[in-house]
Amino acid sequence: MPDDIQRNPEILESLEAVRCQASVSMGIAQDIGEASRIPGIPKVAFLSPAQDMTTLAGEIVSAAECDILVRMISLGQPHRAIPVTGALCIAATARIDGSLVSGMLDTACGSSELRLAHPSGVTNVDAKLERQDGTWYAASATISRTARRLMDGYVYVPAARTPGLGVVPRA
């Protein structure tokens, strides 16, 4: 889980070194120094075949409810859910026969939505790919997201800060 990774600075340092080298190898940065100044890309992800897990909220997600287990590092920190960009890239990679991601999947889910288990739950993603002259292209990628309440409460603002809203006369 994110807190376990966060408590181990050696792991984070190693993952950052891998991310920077990948950035240079992909042509995103010209050298490691430049890569270290571009912390947002590429992302680092840990993937495994589906397995039972417990979310940060303590909810149980069974292996039958997901296709792949994902943990991601975003901007040098363990992500508490899954970044949308990472989720969509995993969806696209899952559609390429022979990729590490496709190899983790039960063949039955080959054309259906992919269910990615992450520290906060499960996110459904999908991608349609086309191959032209031996090169894969993403024709589309989709993600299902839910809205959840982030805060419930009151905010008290001084009347002087809200001109024009009117003041309720005191009785």
Buried (B, 14 or more C-beta within 10 A) or exposed (E): EBEEBEEEEEBBEEBBEEBBEBBBEEEBBEEEEEBBEEBEBBBBBEBEEBEEBEBBEEEEBEBEBBBBBBBBBBEBEBBBBBBEBBBBBBBBBBBBEEBEBBEBBEEEBEEEBBBBBBBBBBBBBBBBBEEEEEEEEBEEBEBEEEEEEEEEEEEEEEEEEEEEEEEEEEE
